[in-house]
């Protein structure tokens, strides 16, 4: 279907000699023609934003609708308005089907004084726009008509009820039901299902309940509150061609707000003030640990020179078990490790992050901040399935991926089931939230920084040097905090099973 739209848009571009774009009635981009021009005015801010973000803002939509395009039955010429970011005039071709507007084709008008498309060319373009209207209407009708059958598959109990629901959806889809599909969950969702989603075979809103994973169709709630989720069944051309599906899903999510100057300054002040200021703001370590953490780049470089791959040195004090020493010096570098060298990427400070690298424990945010909010809208995409027999299992994958994107922001906002790692298992836990008595004290709000420290340490496979660098603290501060973790939980971080229990409990605590 996407290829059909693109062919028709290219046909209109050829008829009128100008690059065209196609948007649905909600001003979401569906297809656009090639643009090859040296004219800077041709790509004004409004057109550029529409193509790059795949949608127009509410203000732009209201401005264009003020010219009557929603009621028009023929081409509408809209003058340029540089103050509004519209440097060139537009020609709008309303896309209708049986009198109902389905979308709009947009073209850049010629400069004043330059002859534009003639009546014959515009009439031919409107005939193509009518063909686009038929496709959009059929796609919207198919999704609306199948919403009940699709919802039945996702909410039916296991067994014969689910088998009957799958058979009904297969009959409604016809031969297309045997094709390749991907199930998508967008949550939380408010309101009705969108009128059309490009590439969707069916769309519906599914009731959800609070807690974790439950029966198929009962997508887990956010923060224990019930609410709906949007379910989308996307058609795929091949298992390797997921890009169009991911693009269609991303259009359903709200755009993140632009950071304000004040927010940028606050982040810069907190994270860019150097090791000294970061250490001054930490209160969980003792005075000696704070002094070690505030030693500056030289002390941090010494901490980084420790051997990676070995656990932290343990205190030999009787009765302390695996408690760390908060006063022992780091010691010299082990054989095979490099001494601190000149300033550069490797010695940029304990909090430095290589571009593109994943920061362990990033979901907890900075010290004292709340974890990723459970009400953030995310989307999960299941592995492609051929036919509909495995659709209920695919829906569970999509729900799990959406939940994982809430727990671990680095996975989202659109998370694929194949890439969520341990959250595959965590999402399959029962409906009740995980509440292990050993981890419960650590998850109290007062110990959020200790919880973050423990998770980063475990994410780094128990390598003290890596964990300290990721946290931006001295190794002795890390040892002190880990000792406190062991005191609170009663777990031994030298024991593999205790590490596994704590690691999974910390990650499960953020599952929505």
Secondary structure, DSSP 8 states (H G I E B T S, - for coil): -HHHHHHHHHHHHHHHTS-EEEEETT-BEEEE-------GGGS-HHHHHHHHHSB--HHHHHHHHTTTTTT-SS-EEE--BGGGTB-S-EEEEEEEETTEEEEEEEEE---TTS----HHHHHHHHHHHHHHHHHHHHHHHHHHHTHHHHHHHHHS-TTHHHHHHHHHHHHHHGGGGGSEEEEEEEEEE-SS--S--TTEEEEEEEEEESSS--STT-EE-BTTB--EEEEEEEEES-TT--HHHHHHHHTTS-------HHHHHHHHHHHSSHHHHHHHT--SS-HHHHHHHTS-HHHHHHHHTS-TTS---B---TT-TT-B-SSS------TT-----SSSGGGS-TT---TT---TTGGG-STT---S-TTS-EEEE---EESSTTHHHHHHHHHHHHHHHHH-GGG-SEEEGGG-TTHHHHTTS-SS----HHHHGGGSGGGHHHHHHHHHHHHTTT-HHHHHHHHTS-HHHHHHHHHHHHHHH---TTSHHHHHHHHHHHHHTT--
